[in-house]
Amino acid sequence: MATSALDGLTTAVKGRVVERGDSGYDDARALFNAMIDKHPAAIAYCVDDADVAAAIQFARRRGLRLAVRCGGHNGAGLASVDDGLVIDLSSMNAVTVDPGARMVRVQGGARFGEVDRATHEHGFAVPAGIISTTGVGGLTLGGGVGHLSRGAGLTIDNLVAATVVLADGSIVQTDLERDPDLFWAIRGGGGNFGVVTSFSFRGHPVTKTMQAGPVLYDIGDAAELLRWYRDFLPAQPEALTGFFAFLSIPPGPPFPEELHLRKVCGVVWCYNGEDDSPALREARSWGTPLLDGIAPVPLPDWNSAFDAVYPAGDQWYWRGEFVSEIPDDAIEQHVAFGEAMPTWKCTMHLYPIDGAPSRVGSDETAWAYRDAVWAQVIAGVDPDPANAGAIRDWAVSYSDAVRPHTLGTGYVNFQMQETGDKVRAMYGPNYDRLAQIKGHYDPDNAFSVNQNIVPA
Ligand SMILES: Cc1cc2nc3c(=O)[nH]c(=O)nc-3n(C[C@H](O)[C@H](O)[C@H](O)COP(=O)(O)OP(=O)(O)OC[C@H]3O[C@@H](n4cnc5c(N)ncnc54)[C@H](O)[C@@H]3O)c2cc1C
């Protein structure tokens, strides 16, 4: 790409610009998933809405492809683009709490840890993911699943308004009344419709500390545990949640040394309440755990408890499926692949999304699969690039093996980059409406580095 395509970029945007060849370029282009190695022409660190608009217009005039980066966590590396312009939002990370209204306004480049800390001191939280370094932008626009989903809904179910910079550089406020189609589409439709520079969320009360932690078992207990879990959890109050997991015990404190790196199965429980509850007590009394790590913990600490295990720079290859039932045949496959995890950071999680998410209609937001009970993710992870093939093969074979027992598609944020029918399937019956809305707001597909919805 000729360097001249970037002439004038540093005057067009107020924020810092890093171009190929500049010192710091490799750090600036790095993504969370080190398996994805993209070389953009430039990264523009936008500082406000006008800067974002200027960057979009610059890229479009010069014929540069655009990517938008918030936390850079996307497993498929959708926050960057070869030879194009990355709009980096990390300087736009203000979090403004309105304690009386139990609302929070978050700029489009913030990470969820910043939101958790700001809201927790006022006794509430926005339901989001289980890692604090994940970007608010990508997680929210895809849907948002985590420890509070069962009781408080997906992240998008708590989005009440947004500011969006559109493909033509105009800036709109959207909610249920203003540009309602756009508001519908950004609740699950990813970054297809514009750059969201501000999100306004409704919060939910959380206790000062929650009862949370993993209860882990010998992997030989997996079939029995999964059978019990699939029947037990959906019958419990929504203040209790827990995701089933295959994992290896991390090789460090607070885990006892004799358990380090042991492959296990378990449930990572979280009860939004100060005290023990009968449901949690019953959950903890199942079987003979190797380790019961449940303890009182403030939500911001709980939402960052896995951060150290999954830092930026590992190799990632993952797949996700929606699950409404876990028949015994599926359990057999799960156990076989759980036992075969090729490296210690590989994992499988089943996140419960029954409860509050299921009370929103499938056509009320772009997230179509409201009848799913779990969002499953199979993640091959390892720091060593030499293991990239092994973790990818494991994740793909595992996903292929259990897919017949799933809804055949999954959560848009738990995928590598897909196209065509696979993206269509992620949105199911909502795809055609999304394509119409895309055709209206982004007819030239300026925002194409995402799970792309083709403009109708
Ligand atoms: C370790 C780890 C743990 C995770 N845990 C969870 C979890 O518990 N729950 C969950 O739901 N998901 C989880 N995810 C998935 C996560 O939601 C997605 O990877 C998501 O894309 C990350 O958001 P981000 O802003 O960091 O992504 P980025 O990589 O910055 O962006 C991802 C996509 O969103 C677009 N985008 C980002 N911000 C904006 C914006 N402001 N406006 C317009 N478009 C934007 C980008 O263009 C890109 O297409 C996890 C991911 C990882 C790696």
The ligand as a Tripos MOL2 file, in Angstrom:
@<TRIPOS>MOLECULE
LIG
   53    58     1     0     0
SMALL
NO_CHARGES

@<TRIPOS>ATOM
      1 C1        -10.3750  -14.1670   27.6920 C.3       1 LIG1
      2 C2        -11.7320  -13.8340   27.1400 C.ar      1 LIG1
      3 C3        -12.8460  -13.9590   27.9350 C.ar      1 LIG1
      4 C4        -14.1140  -13.6590   27.4410 C.ar      1 LIG1
      5 N1        -15.1930  -13.8040   28.2500 N.ar      1 LIG1
      6 C5        -16.4060  -13.4590   27.7910 C.ar      1 LIG1
      7 C6        -17.5380  -13.5210   28.6420 C.ar      1 LIG1
      8 O1        -17.4570  -13.8930   29.7920 O.2       1 LIG1
      9 N2        -18.7320  -13.1520   28.1340 N.ar      1 LIG1
     10 C7        -18.8790  -12.7210   26.8560 C.ar      1 LIG1
     11 O2        -19.9950  -12.3950   26.4670 O.2       1 LIG1
     12 N3        -17.8250  -12.6920   26.0210 N.ar      1 LIG1
     13 C8        -16.6040  -13.0320   26.4640 C.ar      1 LIG1
     14 N4        -15.5320  -12.9880   25.6330 N.ar      1 LIG1
     15 C9        -15.7600  -12.6850   24.2240 C.3       1 LIG1
     16 C10       -15.8010  -11.2040   24.0080 C.3       1 LIG1
     17 O3        -17.0930  -10.7390   24.2480 O.3       1 LIG1
     18 C11       -15.4590  -10.8880   22.5630 C.3       1 LIG1
     19 O4        -14.1750  -11.3760   22.2960 O.3       1 LIG1
     20 C12       -15.5580   -9.4030   22.2760 C.3       1 LIG1
     21 O5        -15.4780   -9.2190   20.8830 O.3       1 LIG1
     22 C13       -14.4900   -8.6230   22.9730 C.3       1 LIG1
     23 O6        -14.7800   -7.2500   22.9770 O.3       1 LIG1
     24 P1        -13.5950   -6.2060   22.7640 P.3       1 LIG1
     25 O7        -14.2030   -4.8670   22.7870 O.co2     1 LIG1
     26 O8        -12.4830   -6.4950   23.6820 O.co2     1 LIG1
     27 O9        -13.1980   -6.6330   21.2890 O.3       1 LIG1
     28 P2        -12.4430   -5.9580   20.0960 P.3       1 LIG1
     29 O10       -11.5230   -7.0290   19.6470 O.co2     1 LIG1
     30 O11       -11.8900   -4.6410   20.4060 O.co2     1 LIG1
     31 O12       -13.6280   -5.7730   19.0480 O.3       1 LIG1
     32 C14       -14.4230   -6.8620   18.6510 C.3       1 LIG1
     33 C15       -15.4170   -6.4930   17.5730 C.3       1 LIG1
     34 O13       -16.3150   -5.5170   18.0620 O.3       1 LIG1
     35 C16       -16.2200   -4.3120   17.3200 C.3       1 LIG1
     36 N5        -16.2460   -3.1930   18.2620 N.ar      1 LIG1
     37 C17       -15.6060   -3.1090   19.4560 C.ar      1 LIG1
     38 N6        -15.9250   -1.9710   20.0710 N.ar      1 LIG1
     39 C18       -16.7710   -1.3090   19.2580 C.ar      1 LIG1
     40 C19       -17.4600   -0.0840   19.3400 C.ar      1 LIG1
     41 N7        -17.3430    0.6970   20.4220 N.pl3     1 LIG1
     42 N8        -18.2710    0.2770   18.3150 N.ar      1 LIG1
     43 C20       -18.3960   -0.5140   17.2360 C.ar      1 LIG1
     44 N9        -17.7720   -1.6950   17.0960 N.ar      1 LIG1
     45 C21       -16.9710   -2.0920   18.0980 C.ar      1 LIG1
     46 C22       -14.9100   -4.4140   16.5860 C.3       1 LIG1
     47 O14       -14.9170   -3.7050   15.4040 O.3       1 LIG1
     48 C23       -14.7870   -5.9000   16.3350 C.3       1 LIG1
     49 O15       -15.5340   -6.2750   15.1950 O.3       1 LIG1
     50 C24       -14.2570  -13.2480   26.1080 C.ar      1 LIG1
     51 C25       -13.1140  -13.1240   25.3040 C.ar      1 LIG1
     52 C26       -11.8720  -13.4360   25.7970 C.ar      1 LIG1
     53 C27       -10.6810  -13.3590   24.9030 C.3       1 LIG1
@<TRIPOS>BOND
     1     1     2 1
     2     2     3 ar
     3     2    52 ar
     4     3     4 ar
     5     4     5 ar
     6     4    50 ar
     7     5     6 ar
     8     6     7 ar
     9     6    13 1
    10     7     8 2
    11     7     9 ar
    12     9    10 ar
    13    10    11 2
    14    10    12 ar
    15    12    13 ar
    16    13    14 ar
    17    14    15 1
    18    14    50 ar
    19    15    16 1
    20    16    17 1
    21    16    18 1
    22    18    19 1
    23    18    20 1
    24    20    21 1
    25    20    22 1
    26    22    23 1
    27    23    24 1
    28    24    25 2
    29    24    26 1
    30    24    27 1
    31    27    28 1
    32    28    29 2
    33    28    30 1
    34    28    31 1
    35    31    32 1
    36    32    33 1
    37    33    34 1
    38    33    48 1
    39    34    35 1
    40    35    36 1
    41    35    46 1
    42    36    37 ar
    43    36    45 ar
    44    37    38 ar
    45    38    39 ar
    46    39    40 ar
    47    39    45 ar
    48    40    41 1
    49    40    42 ar
    50    42    43 ar
    51    43    44 ar
    52    44    45 ar
    53    46    47 1
    54    46    48 1
    55    48    49 1
    56    50    51 ar
    57    51    52 ar
    58    52    53 1
@<TRIPOS>SUBSTRUCTURE
     1 LIG1         1 GROUP 0 **** ****
